[in-house]
Amino acid sequence: MASDMVERVAQAMAAAVSGPEGSELFRIHWEEFGPGYIDGAIAALKALRDPTPEMVEAMKQHIGPLKIMWQAAVDAAIGEG
């Protein structure tokens, strides 16, 4: 069974292709391809294990609650920080 985060990432990946979660198209797409998205989500999360220099810098600049630091690091990784 996938963790909550793996499931969230997998569903976000599927929604990017099929349309919003909860839509009929998403449901059909998820039923057909869900396991592949789980594998992709695990791979994506494994890639986050080794932060980029930009992620490390973002975390340094947002010292405080861990959640805020992590969000800043991920924002930097996706080019929004």
N, C-alpha and C positions, 0 to 999 in steps of 0.2 A: 504494500500500500504506500502510495506517495505521501510525503509530508504536505502540510497545508501550503507551505511556500512553493514546493514543486508544483502542486496543483494550481496555485494562483498564477504562476509564471506560464505553465502549459496552457491554461485557459486564456490568458492574455495573448499568447502567441496564436492560438486558434482564432480568437476574436479578430485579430489583425487581418486574418485571411478571409474569414467567413462572415463577419459582421458581429454586432454586439452580443455579449452573453445574454441568454434568455430568449434570443430570437429563434425562430424555427430553423433557419438556415444554420445557425451556430449549433443547435442541438443535433441536427443531422450530421453536420461536419464532425462534431466532437465524437459521436457514436462511431463513425467510420475511421477517424484518424487520431483519436485521443491518445492511444498508446505511443504513437510517434511523437506527439507533442510532449508527453511525459519524458521521453528520452531526450528530446531537445532541451527541455527545461532543466533537466539534471546537468546536461553539458553546459548550458549557459550559467547556471549557478556555480559549477566547478570553475568556470573561467573567472568568476568574481573572487575566488579564493586569493588570487595574487593581484593586489591592487596596482593600478598604474601610478606613476609619479603624481599625476594630477589628482587622483583619488586620495593619496596620502596627504598631499598639500591641503586639499579641501578639508580633510579630517583635522589637520593641525589647526586650521583657521576657525574651526567650529568646535573648539574644546568645550565640552559641557555634557549634557545627557547623551548617552551612547546612541540613542535613536536619531538625534539630530546630526551627530557626526556621521553615522552610516548613511543617512539620507543625502547629506552633502557629498559623500564619496560616490554614491551611485549617480547623483546629479552630474558630478564631474565626469563620470564614465560615459554618460549618454550625451554629454555636451550641453548640459543645461545648468552647469555650475560656474 
